[in-house]
Amino acid sequence: MSQTIINPETLLRLPKVLQRFPVSRSDWYSGVRAGKYPAPVKLGERSVAWRASDIEALIDSLPLAR
């Protein structure tokens, strides 16, 4: 599988986050509220994104599937 190198300062909107971490939208937001997933960065009144570095750290912290 090819890996895309993402600038750690990049902000990812939810569709891109869910491409990297395949859970449902509602499961993602439940995990954010529970502290299981990283909190978003507020971009505006109704707009949020996540730091690419936070998403990569989350993925790296998961055990590898065997």
CORDA-V272637 format. One record per pair of residues at least 12 apart in sequence whose C-alpha atoms are under 6 Angstrom apart, sorted by the first residue. I is the first residue (numbers start at 1). GAP is how many residues later the second one is. Records with the same first field share a line. If there is no record, write none. Layout:
I: GAP / GAP
This chain:
8: 44 / 45
10: 42
11: 38 / 39 / 40 / 41
12: 37 / 38
13: 36
